[in-house]
Amino acid sequence: MPRYLVTGGAGFIGSHLAEALLAQGDQVRVLDDLSTGRRDNLPAGAELVVGDVADAAAAVRAVADVDGCFHLAAIASVQRCTEAWVDSHRVNQTGTVNLFEAARARHVPVVYASSAAVYGDNPVLPLAEGAQTRPLSAYGADKLGSELHGRVAAQVHGVPNTGLRFFNIFGPRQDPGSPYSGVIAIFADRLRAGQEITFFGDGGQERDFVYVVDVVHHLQAAMGRLAGGARGGDVFNVCTGRATTIRQLAETIARLSGVELKATLGPPRAGDIRRSLGDPAAAIAALGVRAETSLAEGLARTLDWMRAT
């Protein structure tokens, strides 16, 4: 019965992963400082270690006696990374290197979260893994730096690892009241409450929205590939290859919620990327998995969860 470490496992994506691992009979240890994660997100049977991934000693203790590590802990807010540049860098990049170093001593494979933010404003769509990286935020820069350290970890230190470039992830347990949440959780919360939503710009910005369960499947497939002997040091997109405008997104949420869409226009946000769309072909070929949940189906499940909670 393998034991896996999930950093950030009390958070949105991490708790879904922990749940899936336990469901297949694995043991799960979670390292989380609970700054944004919640104890009540954790499934029964998960071991919680409260600690900071940027603390090297905490990382070493958490990696002890595990068979693999899923590294999801991060400060995921672009705004927070801009305002707290040094502190966010400590978590988002130093924390990743800490995990690689702890894994090196025990030859533990690592699957870690990167981000589509590494592509920045690259206009060549759809974005494949070989596209030029040109991050526009400290968050994107740290994720790109983590990928470079992942390459070094594999080639120099013998740590099998794979990075997954997450596009716009949504689903249950994404807190609409948190500054870390995506636009779907915020829109759904406001529309259910009969409130107006604001489009920053004209609402024509395009995004590639991925349901959280599909993300979990990618994480598990990447770990399975490493366990099968892949050396790693590579990265893959986690995306659908389907673009949705922000306005279309709001209209779909309103329709599924049975409410009228009330929207206003605000000024465009500085640094906001107009179009972001990923190419899933490499992940499909190498990992044997694809994001299959439609936007409407994922939104319906998310709204059901919001009503229940």
Phi and psi in degrees as GROMACS dihedral restraints (atoms count N, CA, C in turn):
[ dihedral_restraints ]
;  ai    aj    ak    al  type     phi  dphi    fc
    3     4     5     6     1   -67.8    20    10
    4     5     6     7     1   152.5    20    10
    6     7     8     9     1  -116.1    20    10
    7     8     9    10     1   129.7    20    10
    9    10    11    12     1  -117.8    20    10
   10    11    12    13     1   143.3    20    10
   12    13    14    15     1   -95.1    20    10
   13    14    15    16     1   132.6    20    10
   15    16    17    18     1  -121.3    20    10
   16    17    18    19     1   106.4    20    10
   18    19    20    21     1   -78.5    20    10
   19    20    21    22     1   142.0    20    10
   21    22    23    24     1    70.3    20    10
   22    23    24    25     1    23.9    20    10
   24    25    26    27     1   -72.6    20    10
   25    26    27    28     1    -8.4    20    10
   27    28    29    30     1   -94.7    20    10
   28    29    30    31     1     4.6    20    10
   30    31    32    33     1   -94.0    20    10
   31    32    33    34     1  -168.0    20    10
   33    34    35    36     1   -60.1    20    10
   34    35    36    37     1   -64.3    20    10
   36    37    38    39     1   -72.8    20    10
   37    38    39    40     1   -42.4    20    10
   39    40    41    42     1   -60.3    20    10
   40    41    42    43     1   -37.6    20    10
   42    43    44    45     1   -70.2    20    10
   43    44    45    46     1   -34.4    20    10
   45    46    47    48     1   -66.4    20    10
   46    47    48    49     1   -39.9    20    10
   48    49    50    51     1   -64.9    20    10
   49    50    51    52     1   -46.7    20    10
   51    52    53    54     1   -57.3    20    10
   52    53    54    55     1   -41.8    20    10
   54    55    56    57     1   -61.1    20    10
   55    56    57    58     1   -44.8    20    10
   57    58    59    60     1   -67.2    20    10
   58    59    60    61     1   -39.3    20    10
   60    61    62    63     1   -64.6    20    10
   61    62    63    64     1   -44.9    20    10
   63    64    65    66     1   -63.2    20    10
   64    65    66    67     1   -37.1    20    10
   66    67    68    69     1   -64.0    20    10
   67    68    69    70     1   -27.0    20    10
   69    70    71    72     1   -95.2    20    10
   70    71    72    73     1     9.8    20    10
   72    73    74    75     1    93.4    20    10
   73    74    75    76     1     6.5    20    10
   75    76    77    78     1   -81.5    20    10
   76    77    78    79     1   160.4    20    10
   78    79    80    81     1   -93.6    20    10
   79    80    81    82     1   146.5    20    10
   81    82    83    84     1  -132.4    20    10
   82    83    84    85     1   128.1    20    10
   84    85    86    87     1  -113.4    20    10
   85    86    87    88     1   134.5    20    10
   87    88    89    90     1  -113.9    20    10
   88    89    90    91     1   128.9    20    10
   90    91    92    93     1  -108.5    20    10
   91    92    93    94     1   117.9    20    10
   93    94    95    96     1  -153.5    20    10
   94    95    96    97     1   137.2    20    10
   96    97    98    99     1   -88.4    20    10
   97    98    99   100     1    -1.3    20    10
   99   100   101   102     1    62.7    20    10
  100   101   102   103     1    22.1    20    10
  102   103   104   105     1   -71.2    20    10
  103   104   105   106     1   -34.0    20    10
  105   106   107   108     1  -128.5    20    10
  106   107   108   109     1   -23.2    20    10
  108   109   110   111     1   -72.6    20    10
  109   110   111   112     1   162.1    20    10
  111   112   113   114     1  -128.6    20    10
  112   113   114   115     1   138.1    20    10
  114   115   116   117     1   -58.7    20    10
  115   116   117   118     1   -36.9    20    10
  117   118   119   120     1   -76.1    20    10
  118   119   120   121     1    -3.2    20    10
  120   121   122   123     1   -78.1    20    10
  121   122   123   124     1   -22.1    20    10
  123   124   125   126     1   -73.0    20    10
  124   125   126   127     1   133.8    20    10
  126   127   128   129     1   -73.9    20    10
  127   128   129   130     1   153.8    20    10
  129   130   131   132     1   -60.0    20    10
  130   131   132   133     1   135.7    20    10
  132   133   134   135     1   102.3    20    10
  133   134   135   136     1   -13.3    20    10
  135   136   137   138     1   -82.5    20    10
  136   137   138   139     1   136.4    20    10
  138   139   140   141     1   -87.2    20    10
  139   140   141   142     1   125.4    20    10
  141   142   143   144     1  -103.0    20    10
  142   143   144   145     1   125.6    20    10
  144   145   146   147     1  -113.3    20    10
  145   146   147   148     1   114.5    20    10
  147   148   149   150     1   -82.5    20    10
  148   149   150   151     1   117.4    20    10
  150   151   152   153     1  -174.3    20    10
  151   152   153   154     1   170.0    20    10
  153   154   155   156     1  -105.0    20    10
  154   155   156   157     1   124.6    20    10
  156   157   158   159     1   -64.0    20    10
  157   158   159   160     1   -22.0    20    10
  159   160   161   162     1   -78.5    20    10
  160   161   162   163     1    -5.6    20    10
  162   163   164   165     1   -90.4    20    10
  163   164   165   166     1   109.8    20    10
  165   166   167   168     1   -58.8    20    10
  166   167   168   169     1   -38.9    20    10
  168   169   170   171     1   -66.0    20    10
  169   170   171   172     1   -38.3    20    10
  171   172   173   174     1   -65.1    20    10
  172   173   174   175     1   -38.3    20    10
  174   175   176   177     1   -64.3    20    10
  175   176   177   178     1   -43.0    20    10
  177   178   179   180     1   -61.8    20    10
  178   179   180   181     1   -45.4    20    10
  180   181   182   183     1   -63.1    20    10
  181   182   183   184     1   -39.7    20    10
  183   184   185   186     1   -69.4    20    10
  184   185   186   187     1   -32.9    20    10
  186   187   188   189     1   -80.0    20    10
  187   188   189   190     1   -19.5    20    10
  189   190   191   192     1   -53.9    20    10
  190   191   192   193     1   130.2    20    10
  192   193   194   195     1    61.2    20    10
  193   194   195   196     1    26.0    20    10
  195   196   197   198     1  -103.5    20    10
  196   197   198   199     1   158.8    20    10
  198   199   200   201     1   -98.7    20    10
  199   200   201   202     1   -10.6    20    10
  201   202   203   204     1  -170.9    20    10
  202   203   204   205     1   157.0    20    10
  204   205   206   207     1  -128.6    20    10
  205   206   207   208     1   128.3    20    10
  207   208   209   210     1  -104.1    20    10
  208   209   210   211     1   115.2    20    10
  210   211   212   213     1  -103.4    20    10
  211   212   213   214     1   102.4    20    10
  213   214   215   216     1  -117.0    20    10
  214   215   216   217     1   -10.1    20    10
  216   217   218   219     1   -63.0    20    10
  217   218   219   220     1   132.6    20    10
  219   220   221   222     1  -169.7    20    10
  220   221   222   223     1   160.2    20    10
  222   223   224   225     1   -92.3    20    10
  223   224   225   226     1   104.6    20    10
  225   226   227   228     1   -94.7    20    10
  226   227   228   229     1     0.0    20    10
  228   229   230   231     1   -87.1    20    10
  229   230   231   232     1   120.8    20    10
  231   232   233   234     1   -60.5    20    10
  232   233   234   235     1   -41.0    20    10
  234   235   236   237     1   -63.6    20    10
  235   236   237   238     1   -44.3    20    10
  237   238   239   240     1   -62.4    20    10
  238   239   240   241     1   -38.6    20    10
  240   241   242   243     1   -66.7    20    10
  241   242   243   244     1   -30.4    20    10
  243   244   245   246     1   -71.5    20    10
  244   245   246   247     1   -43.3    20    10
  246   247   248   249     1   -76.8    20    10
  247   248   249   250     1   -35.4    20    10
  249   250   251   252     1  -118.9    20    10
  250   251   252   253     1    66.1    20    10
  252   253   254   255     1   -57.8    20    10
  253   254   255   256     1   -51.8    20    10
  255   256   257   258     1   -68.9    20    10
  256   257   258   259     1   -46.2    20    10
  258   259   260   261     1   -62.7    20    10
  259   260   261   262     1   -41.3    20    10
  261   262   263   264     1   -69.1    20    10
  262   263   264   265     1   -36.3    20    10
  264   265   266   267     1   -61.9    20    10
  265   266   267   268     1   -39.0    20    10
  267   268   269   270     1   -59.2    20    10
  268   269   270   271     1   -42.0    20    10
  270   271   272   273     1   -77.4    20    10
  271   272   273   274     1   -49.0    20    10
  273   274   275   276     1   -77.1    20    10
  274   275   276   277     1   -29.8    20    10
  276   277   278   279     1  -113.3    20    10
  277   278   279   280     1   -48.5    20    10
  279   280   281   282     1   -60.9    20    10
  280   281   282   283     1   -37.3    20    10
  282   283   284   285     1   -61.2    20    10
  283   284   285   286     1   -38.9    20    10
  285   286   287   288     1   -66.4    20    10
  286   287   288   289     1   -43.9    20    10
  288   289   290   291     1   -63.4    20    10
  289   290   291   292     1   -38.3    20    10
  291   292   293   294     1   -56.8    20    10
  292   293   294   295     1   -43.4    20    10
  294   295   296   297     1   -66.0    20    10
  295   296   297   298     1   -42.1    20    10
  297   298   299   300     1   -61.4    20    10
  298   299   300   301     1   -42.2    20    10
  300   301   302   303     1   -65.2    20    10
  301   302   303   304     1   -43.3    20    10
  303   304   305   306     1   -64.7    20    10
  304   305   306   307     1   -38.0    20    10
  306   307   308   309     1   -70.0    20    10
  307   308   309   310     1   -30.7    20    10
  309   310   311   312     1   -60.3    20    10
  310   311   312   313     1   -40.4    20    10
  312   313   314   315     1   -64.3    20    10
  313   314   315   316     1   -26.5    20    10
  315   316   317   318     1  -118.6    20    10
  316   317   318   319     1     7.6    20    10
  318   319   320   321     1    55.7    20    10
  319   320   321   322     1    44.6    20    10
  321   322   323   324     1   -91.7    20    10
  322   323   324   325     1   128.3    20    10
  324   325   326   327     1   -70.2    20    10
  325   326   327   328     1   145.9    20    10
  327   328   329   330     1  -127.9    20    10
  328   329   330   331     1   129.0    20    10
  330   331   332   333     1  -111.6    20    10
  331   332   333   334     1   123.8    20    10
  333   334   335   336     1  -126.4    20    10
  334   335   336   337     1   155.6    20    10
  336   337   338   339     1   -85.4    20    10
  337   338   339   340     1   120.9    20    10
  339   340   341   342     1  -105.2    20    10
  340   341   342   343     1  -157.1    20    10
  342   343   344   345     1  -157.3    20    10
  343   344   345   346     1   150.8    20    10
  345   346   347   348     1   -64.2    20    10
  346   347   348   349     1   -12.4    20    10
  348   349   350   351     1   -62.0    20    10
  349   350   351   352     1   -17.5    20    10
  351   352   353   354     1   -66.7    20    10
  352   353   354   355     1   -24.8    20    10
  354   355   356   357     1   -77.8    20    10
  355   356   357   358     1   -23.7    20    10
  357   358   359   360     1    57.8    20    10
  358   359   360   361     1  -130.0    20    10
  360   361   362   363     1   -99.1    20    10
  361   362   363   364     1    28.8    20    10
  363   364   365   366     1   -60.2    20    10
  364   365   366   367     1   121.3    20    10
  366   367   368   369     1   -87.3    20    10
  367   368   369   370     1    -2.8    20    10
  369   370   371   372     1   -85.3    20    10
  370   371   372   373     1   103.3    20    10
  372   373   374   375     1  -114.3    20    10
  373   374   375   376     1   151.5    20    10
  375   376   377   378     1   -72.4    20    10
  376   377   378   379     1   155.9    20    10
  378   379   380   381     1   -81.7    20    10
  379   380   381   382     1   114.8    20    10
  381   382   383   384     1   -98.4    20    10
  382   383   384   385     1   164.7    20    10
  384   385   386   387     1   -61.3    20    10
  385   386   387   388     1   -24.7    20    10
  387   388   389   390     1   -86.3    20    10
  388   389   390   391     1     1.3    20    10
  390   391   392   393     1   -65.9    20    10
  391   392   393   394     1   154.2    20    10
  393   394   395   396     1   -61.4    20    10
  394   395   396   397     1   134.7    20    10
  396   397   398   399     1   -95.8    20    10
  397   398   399   400     1   130.1    20    10
  399   400   401   402     1  -148.6    20    10
  400   401   402   403     1    66.1    20    10
  402   403   404   405     1   -60.0    20    10
  403   404   405   406     1   146.0    20    10
  405   406   407   408     1  -108.0    20    10
  406   407   408   409     1     0.9    20    10
  408   409   410   411     1  -135.8    20    10
  409   410   411   412     1   160.0    20    10
  411   412   413   414     1   -61.5    20    10
  412   413   414   415     1   -35.8    20    10
  414   415   416   417     1   -60.5    20    10
  415   416   417   418     1   -49.9    20    10
  417   418   419   420     1   -62.6    20    10
  418   419   420   421     1   -38.5    20    10
  420   421   422   423     1   -64.9    20    10
  421   422   423   424     1   -40.6    20    10
  423   424   425   426     1   -68.2    20    10
  424   425   426   427     1   -37.2    20    10
  426   427   428   429     1   -67.0    20    10
  427   428   429   430     1   -38.9    20    10
  429   430   431   432     1   -65.5    20    10
  430   431   432   433     1   -41.2    20    10
  432   433   434   435     1   -60.9    20    10
  433   434   435   436     1   -38.3    20    10
  435   436   437   438     1   -64.4    20    10
  436   437   438   439     1   -36.4    20    10
  438   439   440   441     1   -63.4    20    10
  439   440   441   442     1   -40.4    20    10
  441   442   443   444     1   -65.3    20    10
  442   443   444   445     1   -40.2    20    10
  444   445   446   447     1   -66.6    20    10
  445   446   447   448     1   -32.5    20    10
  447   448   449   450     1   -62.9    20    10
  448   449   450   451     1   -39.3    20    10
  450   451   452   453     1   -63.6    20    10
  451   452   453   454     1   -42.9    20    10
  453   454   455   456     1   -65.1    20    10
  454   455   456   457     1   -41.8    20    10
  456   457   458   459     1   -57.9    20    10
  457   458   459   460     1   -40.4    20    10
  459   460   461   462     1   -74.6    20    10
  460   461   462   463     1   -48.1    20    10
  462   463   464   465     1   -82.0    20    10
  463   464   465   466     1   -31.7    20    10
  465   466   467   468     1  -100.3    20    10
  466   467   468   469     1   -41.2    20    10
  468   469   470   471     1  -105.8    20    10
  469   470   471   472     1    -1.8    20    10
  471   472   473   474     1    70.5    20    10
  472   473   474   475     1    26.5    20    10
  474   475   476   477     1   -95.3    20    10
  475   476   477   478     1   109.1    20    10
  477   478   479   480     1   -64.1    20    10
  478   479   480   481     1   129.0    20    10
  480   481   482   483     1  -155.6    20    10
  481   482   483   484     1   154.4    20    10
  483   484   485   486     1  -139.9    20    10
  484   485   486   487     1   134.3    20    10
  486   487   488   489     1  -101.0    20    10
  487   488   489   490     1   141.5    20    10
  489   490   491   492     1  -117.8    20    10
  490   491   492   493     1   119.8    20    10
  492   493   494   495     1   -85.6    20    10
  493   494   495   496     1    98.3    20    10
  495   496   497   498     1   -73.4    20    10
  496   497   498   499     1   133.8    20    10
  498   499   500   501     1   -90.2    20    10
  499   500   501   502     1  -141.7    20    10
  501   502   503   504     1   -88.1    20    10
  502   503   504   505     1   102.7    20    10
  504   505   506   507     1   -93.0    20    10
  505   506   507   508     1   141.8    20    10
  507   508   509   510     1  -144.9    20    10
  508   509   510   511     1   164.9    20    10
  510   511   512   513     1   151.3    20    10
  511   512   513   514     1  -177.3    20    10
  513   514   515   516     1   -56.9    20    10
  514   515   516   517     1   149.5    20    10
  516   517   518   519     1    79.0    20    10
  517   518   519   520     1     6.9    20    10
  519   520   521   522     1   -88.2    20    10
  520   521   522   523     1   112.6    20    10
  522   523   524   525     1   -76.6    20    10
  523   524   525   526     1   115.3    20    10
  525   526   527   528     1   -68.3    20    10
  526   527   528   529     1   -17.6    20    10
  528   529   530   531     1   -87.1    20    10
  529   530   531   532     1    -1.7    20    10
  531   532   533   534     1   -96.4    20    10
  532   533   534   535     1   141.1    20    10
  534   535   536   537     1   -67.6    20    10
  535   536   537   538     1   -10.0    20    10
  537   538   539   540     1   -86.3    20    10
  538   539   540   541     1   -11.2    20    10
  540   541   542   543     1   -74.9    20    10
  541   542   543   544     1   155.4    20    10
  543   544   545   546     1   -81.5    20    10
  544   545   546   547     1   174.0    20    10
  546   547   548   549     1   -66.0    20    10
  547   548   549   550     1   -29.5    20    10
  549   550   551   552     1   -64.2    20    10
  550   551   552   553     1   -47.7    20    10
  552   553   554   555     1   -61.2    20    10
  553   554   555   556     1   -39.5    20    10
  555   556   557   558     1   -69.4    20    10
  556   557   558   559     1   -46.9    20    10
  558   559   560   561     1   -60.3    20    10
  559   560   561   562     1   -47.2    20    10
  561   562   563   564     1   -61.1    20    10
  562   563   564   565     1   -40.7    20    10
  564   565   566   567     1   -65.3    20    10
  565   566   567   568     1   -43.5    20    10
  567   568   569   570     1   -70.6    20    10
  568   569   570   571     1   -40.6    20    10
  570   571   572   573     1   -67.3    20    10
  571   572   573   574     1   -38.8    20    10
  573   574   575   576     1   -63.5    20    10
  574   575   576   577     1   -29.9    20    10
  576   577   578   579     1   -87.5    20    10
  577   578   579   580     1     3.0    20    10
  579   580   581   582     1    73.1    20    10
  580   581   582   583     1    22.7    20    10
  582   583   584   585     1   -99.2    20    10
  583   584   585   586     1   158.5    20    10
  585   586   587   588     1   -72.5    20    10
  586   587   588   589     1   151.4    20    10
  588   589   590   591     1  -113.5    20    10
  589   590   591   592     1   158.0    20    10
  591   592   593   594     1  -115.3    20    10
  592   593   594   595     1   126.7    20    10
  594   595   596   597     1   -91.2    20    10
  595   596   597   598     1   122.7    20    10
  597   598   599   600     1   -84.1    20    10
  598   599   600   601     1   103.4    20    10
  600   601   602   603     1    99.2    20    10
  601   602   603   604     1  -144.6    20    10
  603   604   605   606     1   -99.6    20    10
  604   605   606   607     1     1.5    20    10
  606   607   608   609     1    80.5    20    10
  607   608   609   610     1     6.1    20    10
  609   610   611   612     1   -90.2    20    10
  610   611   612   613     1     3.3    20    10
  612   613   614   615     1   -63.0    20    10
  613   614   615   616     1   138.8    20    10
  615   616   617   618     1  -106.2    20    10
  616   617   618   619     1   138.2    20    10
  618   619   620   621     1  -136.4    20    10
  619   620   621   622     1   160.5    20    10
  621   622   623   624     1  -109.9    20    10
  622   623   624   625     1   102.0    20    10
  624   625   626   627     1   -93.1    20    10
  625   626   627   628     1   130.5    20    10
  627   628   629   630     1  -123.1    20    10
  628   629   630   631     1   129.6    20    10
  630   631   632   633     1   -74.5    20    10
  631   632   633   634     1   142.1    20    10
  633   634   635   636     1   -60.9    20    10
  634   635   636   637     1   -33.6    20    10
  636   637   638   639     1   -64.6    20    10
  637   638   639   640     1   -36.1    20    10
  639   640   641   642     1   -66.0    20    10
  640   641   642   643     1   -33.9    20    10
  642   643   644   645     1   -64.3    20    10
  643   644   645   646     1   -43.0    20    10
  645   646   647   648     1   -59.3    20    10
  646   647   648   649     1   -41.9    20    10
  648   649   650   651     1   -61.1    20    10
  649   650   651   652     1   -38.9    20    10
  651   652   653   654     1   -64.9    20    10
  652   653   654   655     1   -43.0    20    10
  654   655   656   657     1   -60.6    20    10
  655   656   657   658     1   -46.2    20    10
  657   658   659   660     1   -65.6    20    10
  658   659   660   661     1   -39.9    20    10
  660   661   662   663     1   -65.2    20    10
  661   662   663   664     1   -39.2    20    10
  663   664   665   666     1   -64.7    20    10
  664   665   666   667     1   -40.4    20    10
  666   667   668   669     1   -67.2    20    10
  667   668   669   670     1   -40.2    20    10
  669   670   671   672     1   -61.0    20    10
  670   671   672   673     1   -38.5    20    10
  672   673   674   675     1   -64.3    20    10
  673   674   675   676     1   -41.9    20    10
  675   676   677   678     1   -67.0    20    10
  676   677   678   679     1   -40.9    20    10
  678   679   680   681     1   -63.6    20    10
  679   680   681   682     1   -26.1    20    10
  681   682   683   684     1   -81.3    20    10
  682   683   684   685     1     0.7    20    10
  684   685   686   687     1   112.1    20    10
  685   686   687   688     1     0.0    20    10
  687   688   689   690     1   -63.5    20    10
  688   689   690   691     1   137.2    20    10
  690   691   692   693     1   -72.9    20    10
  691   692   693   694     1   -34.3    20    10
  693   694   695   696     1    82.1    20    10
  694   695   696   697     1  -153.7    20    10
  696   697   698   699     1    83.6    20    10
  697   698   699   700     1     8.8    20    10
  699   700   701   702     1  -108.7    20    10
  700   701   702   703     1   171.4    20    10
  702   703   704   705     1  -135.0    20    10
  703   704   705   706     1   150.7    20    10
  705   706   707   708     1  -137.6    20    10
  706   707   708   709     1   146.1    20    10
  708   709   710   711     1   -71.0    20    10
  709   710   711   712     1   144.9    20    10
  711   712   713   714     1  -118.3    20    10
  712   713   714   715     1   100.4    20    10
  714   715   716   717     1  -156.2    20    10
  715   716   717   718     1   174.5    20    10
  717   718   719   720     1  -103.9    20    10
  718   719   720   721     1   -23.9    20    10
  720   721   722   723     1    79.2    20    10
  721   722   723   724     1    12.7    20    10
  723   724   725   726     1  -120.7    20    10
  724   725   726   727     1   128.3    20    10
  726   727   728   729     1   -94.8    20    10
  727   728   729   730     1   141.9    20    10
  729   730   731   732     1  -133.6    20    10
  730   731   732   733     1   131.4    20    10
  732   733   734   735     1   -76.7    20    10
  733   734   735   736     1   157.9    20    10
  735   736   737   738     1   -62.9    20    10
  736   737   738   739     1   -36.1    20    10
  738   739   740   741     1   -66.9    20    10
  739   740   741   742     1   -44.2    20    10
  741   742   743   744     1   -60.3    20    10
  742   743   744   745     1   -38.6    20    10
  744   745   746   747     1   -59.9    20    10
  745   746   747   748     1   -49.2    20    10
  747   748   749   750     1   -62.7    20    10
  748   749   750   751     1   -39.8    20    10
  750   751   752   753     1   -63.6    20    10
  751   752   753   754     1   -39.2    20    10
  753   754   755   756     1   -67.9    20    10
  754   755   756   757     1   -42.7    20    10
  756   757   758   759     1   -62.5    20    10
  757   758   759   760     1   -42.5    20    10
  759   760   761   762     1   -62.5    20    10
  760   761   762   763     1   -43.0    20    10
  762   763   764   765     1   -63.4    20    10
  763   764   765   766     1   -45.6    20    10
  765   766   767   768     1   -67.0    20    10
  766   767   768   769     1   -27.6    20    10
  768   769   770   771     1   -86.0    20    10
  769   770   771   772     1   -11.4    20    10
  771   772   773   774     1    69.9    20    10
  772   773   774   775     1    33.3    20    10
  774   775   776   777     1  -127.4    20    10
  775   776   777   778     1   162.8    20    10
  777   778   779   780     1   -82.5    20    10
  778   779   780   781     1   136.6    20    10
  780   781   782   783     1   -77.6    20    10
  781   782   783   784     1   121.8    20    10
  783   784   785   786     1  -117.2    20    10
  784   785   786   787     1   116.6    20    10
  786   787   788   789     1  -136.6    20    10
  787   788   789   790     1   148.3    20    10
  789   790   791   792     1  -124.6    20    10
  790   791   792   793     1   162.0    20    10
  792   793   794   795     1  -105.0    20    10
  793   794   795   796     1   134.1    20    10
  795   796   797   798     1  -118.1    20    10
  796   797   798   799     1   173.2    20    10
  798   799   800   801     1   -66.8    20    10
  799   800   801   802     1   145.9    20    10
  801   802   803   804     1   -57.6    20    10
  802   803   804   805     1   145.6    20    10
  804   805   806   807     1   -84.9    20    10
  805   806   807   808     1   139.2    20    10
  807   808   809   810     1   -59.9    20    10
  808   809   810   811     1   132.4    20    10
  810   811   812   813     1    80.0    20    10
  811   812   813   814     1     2.6    20    10
  813   814   815   816     1   -69.6    20    10
  814   815   816   817     1   127.8    20    10
  816   817   818   819     1   -79.0    20    10
  817   818   819   820     1   132.4    20    10
  819   820   821   822     1   -71.8    20    10
  820   821   822   823     1   -46.6    20    10
  822   823   824   825     1  -134.4    20    10
  823   824   825   826     1   132.6    20    10
  825   826   827   828     1  -139.2    20    10
  826   827   828   829     1   119.5    20    10
  828   829   830   831     1  -148.3    20    10
  829   830   831   832     1   128.1    20    10
  831   832   833   834     1   -99.2    20    10
  832   833   834   835     1   160.3    20    10
  834   835   836   837     1  -106.4    20    10
  835   836   837   838     1   115.8    20    10
  837   838   839   840     1   -87.4    20    10
  838   839   840   841     1     2.6    20    10
  840   841   842   843     1   -59.3    20    10
  841   842   843   844     1   -42.1    20    10
  843   844   845   846     1   -66.3    20    10
  844   845   846   847     1   -40.8    20    10
  846   847   848   849     1   -66.3    20    10
  847   848   849   850     1   -39.8    20    10
  849   850   851   852     1   -61.2    20    10
  850   851   852   853     1   -43.9    20    10
  852   853   854   855     1   -71.1    20    10
  853   854   855   856     1   -44.3    20    10
  855   856   857   858     1   -86.9    20    10
  856   857   858   859     1   -36.5    20    10
  858   859   860   861     1  -100.4    20    10
  859   860   861   862     1   -16.8    20    10
  861   862   863   864     1    69.5    20    10
  862   863   864   865     1    31.3    20    10
  864   865   866   867     1  -141.9    20    10
  865   866   867   868     1   149.3    20    10
  867   868   869   870     1  -140.0    20    10
  868   869   870   871     1   157.9    20    10
  870   871   872   873     1   -79.6    20    10
  871   872   873   874     1   107.7    20    10
  873   874   875   876     1  -103.2    20    10
  874   875   876   877     1   -16.0    20    10
  876   877   878   879     1   -75.2    20    10
  877   878   879   880     1   124.6    20    10
  879   880   881   882     1   -69.5    20    10
  880   881   882   883     1   158.6    20    10
  882   883   884   885     1   -59.0    20    10
  883   884   885   886     1   -45.9    20    10
  885   886   887   888     1   -62.5    20    10
  886   887   888   889     1   -41.8    20    10
  888   889   890   891     1   -65.8    20    10
  889   890   891   892     1   -44.9    20    10
  891   892   893   894     1   -63.9    20    10
  892   893   894   895     1   -39.9    20    10
  894   895   896   897     1   -64.8    20    10
  895   896   897   898     1   -40.6    20    10
  897   898   899   900     1   -61.4    20    10
  898   899   900   901     1   -43.0    20    10
  900   901   902   903     1   -64.8    20    10
  901   902   903   904     1   -40.3    20    10
  903   904   905   906     1   -65.2    20    10
  904   905   906   907     1   -43.8    20    10
  906   907   908   909     1   -65.1    20    10
  907   908   909   910     1   -38.1    20    10
  909   910   911   912     1   -59.4    20    10
  910   911   912   913     1   -42.9    20    10
  912   913   914   915     1   -64.3    20    10
  913   914   915   916     1   -42.2    20    10
  915   916   917   918     1   -63.9    20    10
  916   917   918   919     1   -38.5    20    10
  918   919   920   921     1   -65.7    20    10
  919   920   921   922     1   -39.4    20    10
  921   922   923   924     1   -71.6    20    10
  922   923   924   925     1   -24.2    20    10
